[in-house]
Structures are given as C-alpha cells and as structure tokens.
C-alpha cells in the first residue's frame, strides 16, 4: 500500500512593509554595536516579522540568498554577518 503524500508547508511571501525598514536600520547601524543590538532586539521581539520576513531581511542584509530554517536561524545569520563585518573592518 502506498503511503499518502505529505502536503508541503504553505509558503507566504514576505511583507515588504516589515522587511524594508529593518534592512535599512541594520545597514544604517554600520559597525556600531549598540545600534545593531537595539535593532536586532526589536526585530526578535516583533511578532509581525515571521519566518518569511526574517529570511528576506537576512538575505538582503548579507547580500546573497539564504535558506535559514527558522526565525532563530535567520537572527543568528544576521548577527554572524555583523560580527564578520566588524572583524573584517578591524584588520
């Protein structure tokens, strides 16, 4: 007997009204840790920033397409990119 096919998770496009301001704020923070931390904390607390929005924000902030699996993965990618920028600038 054949197994029933599982339905794929419903994909919803990212809300650009949520994405654009955060991308701007993250890029505007530059290498200033206090500004970056404030924006990242606000983003993590924002319940309207779902997985699709965080994926889009992370991809745009990093400058290349990403496929994090969750909200927390996206936040970790954003933080890692900031750390990379700070480390690179210090050299």
N, C-alpha and C positions, 0 to 999 in steps of 0.2 A: 504494500500500500504506500502510495506517495505521501510525503509529508506536505502539509499545507504551507504555502509560501507566506513568509512574513512580510508585512507591509513596511515599506520604507518610511522613515520618520518624515513628517511633513516639514518641508523647508519653507521658511518665510524670508522674504528679502529684508535687508537691514533698513531701518528707518533713518533716512538721511538727516532728519531734523535732530536726531540724537547723535549721529556719527560726526557730522561736520564740526560742531562746537568743541567736542573733545579732541579731535585731531588737531584743530587749531591751538587749543590750550596746551596740549602735550608738546607740540612743536615750538610754541611760544615760550615754554618753560626753559628750553635750551638745556644748559648744563646746571641750572640752579636746582639743587636737590630739594629745597624747601617748597618751591613752586611745583616741581614734579610730584613730590609726595602728596601735596594737597590735591592736585588734580586726580592722581591715581586713587586716593582715598574716596574722593567724591564719586569717581567712576565706579568703584567697587560697591559703594552704597546705593547707587542709582538703580532702582528696580526696573526702570523702563529700558535700561541697557541690557538687553537679552543676549543670548549666545551669538546671534547673527550680527548684532551691532558691535559687540566686542571683537568678533572676528574681523569685521571690516575696519574698526579702529586700529587694531593691532597690525593688520596688513598695510594700511595707509601710513601708520607711524613708522613701521620698519622699512617701507619702500618696496616690498615684494610680497607676493601672495603667500598666505599661511593657511594651515589647516589645524589649528588647535582643537582639541576635543571638547573643551568645556569653557565656562566663563573663567574659572580659576586658571586654566592653561593660558587663556588669552591675556589675563592680567600678568601672569608670570612672564610671558613673551615680551610684553610692553616693558616690564621692569628690567628684564635682561637686556633689552635693546638700549635702555637708558644707561645701564651700567657699562655696556660696551662703548657707548659714545663718550662717557666720562673717562673711561680707561684709555681710549684712543686719543682723546684730547690731552691727556696728561703726559703722553710720550713726546 
